[in-house]
Amino acid sequence: MIFRIVTLFPEFFASPLKASLLGKAVGSGILEVKFVNPRDFAEGKYKKVDDHPYGGGAGMVMMAEPIARAVDSIKEETPSTYVALLSARGKLWNSIATAEYKERKDITLICGHYEGVDERIAQSVADESIRIGDFVLSGGEAAALVVIDSVARKLPGFMQNTESLLHESFDGGISFEHAQYTRPEIWRGQKVPEVLLSGDHAKIAEWRRKEAEAFTQKLTKKP
């Protein structure tokens, strides 16, 4: 799978893409990440990529043309790439979306910055806009990493322990996974639930199901 990142700050990704499972996936060729800087497609002596918003207001807005040209350059190489804009105005990213993106072979992520991106990018350049939560980030780079990691972990060969993928939070009907414990059995006065020490796999499975359901209800209960 190839991710193509349209970003003013490609250096943001240097360390994360070399560390842990993501680093191994990139190193083994399971995942490929390429970068395109919209500033390379800007005009003028100073390669300007942002401007004041129409109607006034604080901050600057990323201009449409440099981003559009960056995406055009990508589509010259791969016309079928799927383009997503990271935006606070986008569709909420979730496990359903990760499963959908996993089936795509080539994905372009546009990272906004400053106060946002000219809306015409969302309207006519991107196939969709996505957000990773109901909050604002300084730029789309952190959100792009979330998308890359959540999709990559579903790719064949990304994880050696594939069984763990079958019981992850937000997959299936239960939103949250059950609680996890490891050694020591007693830590600072807190003991591991007895059922987990019983060796009875049926009882353990039932406890985990009920614990996950109770935790989900607790966190999703409306005030």
PyMOL commands that set and color helices and strands:
alter all, ss='L'
color gray80, all
select helices_A, chain A and resi 10-13+16-18+20-28+38-41+64-77+95-102+119-124+141-152+162-167+194-197+201-220
alter helices_A, ss='H'
color red, helices_A
select strands_A, chain A and resi 2-6+32-36+50-51+61-62+82-92+106-111+128-131+186-187+190-191
alter strands_A, ss='S'
color yellow, strands_A
deselect
rebuild
show_as cartoon
